[in-house]
């Protein structure tokens, strides 16, 4: 439970930091006004994404599960939560082509990040990722 709370806090803070970076970039690029409601909605969305992306990594600490089961549970969890959140906030409109495009980009990014973390943990001498 302690690990879940710590990861949750880190994820929420990372999401908030990302919101500050995005907002600062918009302001510095010349956008003179920001919609307050949209800013709050996007900031909450970023914080929730940060939370579930970091907290869901706890699946990889269930050592009685195979790496495939851990990865599948993690992928499905973050995919479902992200799509529900992103659609609810309005980050994309739900049409079949847009859903398939975002799903493809999501899966490719997930695979690339998974491979990078796998390589990192293998170099660190991690036994779990070499299975």
N, C-alpha and C positions, 0 to 999 in steps of 0.2 A: 504494500500500500504506500509506503514511503517513497519508493521508486516512482510510482504512478503520479504522486503529488509533485515530486521534484520535476519529472519530465513534463507534466502539465504546465507548471509555472514557466519552465524554460520555453516551451512551445508557444504559450500565450505571449510572453515577452518578445520572442522572435517574430511572431506575427505582428505585434504592435510596432516593432522596429521596422519591419518591412513596410508597414503603412506609412510611417514617417518618411522613409526613403522614397516611396512612390509619390507621396504628396509633395515632398521637397523637389523632386525631379519635375513634377508638373508645374510648380510655381516658378522654378528657375528657368523652365523652358518657355515662359512667357504667358502662361495662363493666369489671368488677373483675378478671376473669381472662382470659388469652389462652392458647389452645392453642399450645404451642411448636412442635409439628410443623406445624400449619397456618400459623403465622406464617412459619416458614422456607420452606415451600412457596410461599406467596404472595409473599414477598420475592424469592425466586429467579425466580418467574414475572414479577414486575414488572421485575426487572433484565433478564431475557431479552427482554421486550417492548420495553423501552427500547433495548436493543442492536439488535434487528432493525428497529425503526422508524427509528432514526437511520442505521444502516449501509446500509439498503436505499435511502436517498435517493441513493446513488451512481449509481443507474440514470440519474438526471437529468443526470449529467455525461458520459454517452456521447453525444457530440454528433453522431455519424453516425446515430443512431437518431432517428426522428420523435418528436415529443412524445406522440403516441398510443401508440407502442410503449413508450416509457419509462414512461408512466402505467400501461399495461396490465401490464407486467412488475412494476412496483412494487406495484400493487394485488393481483395474484395472489400475489406473494411474501409480503406481509404478511398477506393473508387466510389463506393456507394455514398459515403459521407460527403465526399467532394462534389459529386454530381447533384445531390440533393441541395447542398448548400449553394453551389454556384448557380443552379437554376433558380432557387428561391431568392437569391440576392439580385439576380439579373445579369450575371456575368456572361451568360450566353442565352440565346433564345432556343427553345427546344423544338428543333426540327430534326428529322432523321439525318439529313446530310451534316448538320452542325454537330449532332450527337456523335455520329460515326467519326467525324474528323477529330473532335476533342478526345474521344475514346482512343483513337489511333495514336494521337500525340501523347496522351497520358500513358498508354502502354509502352511506347517507345522510350519515353523519359524514365519510366519506372524500370524498364529493362537495363537502360544505360546506368542509372544510379545503382541498381542492384549489383550489376557487374563491377562497378567501381568499388563499392563497399566490400564485395566478395574478394576482390584483388587486395584491398587494403588489409582486411582481416587475415587473409592468407599470408601476406608479408609480415604481419605482426605475430604470426605463429598461432593464430586461432585455430583450434581443432574443429570447431563447429562448421565453419564455412568451407572446409575442404572435403566434406562428405559428398 
